Amino acid sequence: MGIEKARSTDVVRASMVRGAKPTEQVKAGGVFKIQCFNKDGLLKWEAESKNLVVNVGLQYMAGTSLVGVTQITTWYIGLYGAAASNNPAAGDTMSSHIGWTEDTTYSNANRPTATFAAATLADPSVVTNSASPASFSINGTTTIGGAFLTSNNTKGGSTGTLFSAADFQSPGDRNVSNGDTLNVTYTFSLDAA
């Protein structure tokens, strides 16, 4: 009778990844579209620029979504003027934005309201005021360099939450004249990047 021998071996391997990051990310961004019409209603120029969502804007989004920060239900659009270097920065707030200065050469008593439609159910989820652009009645000659979104309607005011700002893309600053109308559309999207 033969003797049967069997050999068994177990191998266990493990690994650890240090500094692993979650793969789910969200990208927030927006676009300002500005159209300038002359006193006869003819289109003089238009500009479209991607915005910078500033740090306090990002903090506001995270806080209202997950922490219970009070929601701001009405937003306003403002304009800023020309400069050697209009340069919105991530650290800008309504009380401190050294890269740009608000331009109030319009007859509206306050900054116009950004009336947003409901957010779309898609990826990206989009909100826009394209059905009702913010309208500025220009009452002088000036140069406009960009636009911003804020929670305060006070023309020239320095309080409230600054959400985003956008400097005009090339060819840059644009001239407006007394009697012109600027219509500003803001489209914001959140994308599961």
WOFENWO-V524560 format. One line per field, one symbol per residue. phi: phi as a letter, one per 20 degrees, with the letter a starting at -180 (. if undefined). A space follows every 50 residues. Layout:
phi=???
This chain:
phi=.edecccccdcccbbcdemfdfeeccddabcedddddffenefeabcccf ddefgffffffffffcdnfffeecdcdcdcefagbfbgcgefcfebbfeb cfddebegfcfffeeeffffeaceeccbdffbgfddefcaebcddrbbdb edefgmfcdneeebbbegfgengceccgnfcddddccdcdcff
